[in-house]
Amino acid sequence: MKFKLILISVITMFATFAQSQAVEFREFEHYREIPTRFETSDINSDTVVVTEMFSYICNHCYTFERDLEDWLPKQDHRVKFVREHVIFSVTSLSLAKAFYAAEELGVTEKIHIPMFTAIHVNGLRMNQLDLLVRLFEGRGETSATDFRTAYNSFNVENRVRRSDALVRGWRIDSTPTMVVDGRYIAGGTHTRTNRQILDVVDFLVEKVLEDRRSQRNTGS
């Protein structure tokens, strides 16, 4: 009798797992389509751009990093992951410029987590220029002169303007927000955790690729 109960439990567990795997994510419940199309690749591309709209002062973005660190290594050539720093306040403007300066200098991976840590663990006001200089000198191994040059550069100003345009075009009102191919935003009424959001991202990547394959086959 005991063996039967165990067997039934195991069968039920596998049936539940199979059912959950078969569930397809649905619009509004798990993702939404952006009204105005901003495709980031053409139909002949086998790579989908996944954009994280984030802010260093956002606590949810800080905790989301842990899940991203687990998710990113599992991606292959099909995903091109990029970050855009949103600017919802005067405070976040200097942090956005610092983020784009790090990209210009090629030191993003060196300062990204330390920046989050300085703000959310150490309680530092990293929007102050002198603290940014110290961070880039210490963790980014970048001279103050090089940092200031990049921070005030035309390229960084352009990146800031582009981020603002994306926020308005994609109607971003919170962070972190994951945008797939400039067409879909992962997250909805039925997504509760960061892991669920990333599962939806995986689903949307495959959906975009399947849509492209269909368009190629029909010649449209």
Secondary structure, DSSP 8 states (H G I E B T S, - for coil): -HHHHHHHHHHHHHHHHHHHHH----BTTTEEE-SS---SS-TT---EEEEEEE-TT-HHHHHHHHHHHHHGGG--TTEEEEEEE--SSHHHHHHHHHHHHHHHHT-HHHHHHHHHHHHHTS---TTSHHHHHHHHHHTS---HHHHHHHHTSHHHHHHHHHHHHHHHHHT--SSSEEEETTTEEE--TT--SHHHHHHHHHHHHHHHHHHHHHHHHHT-
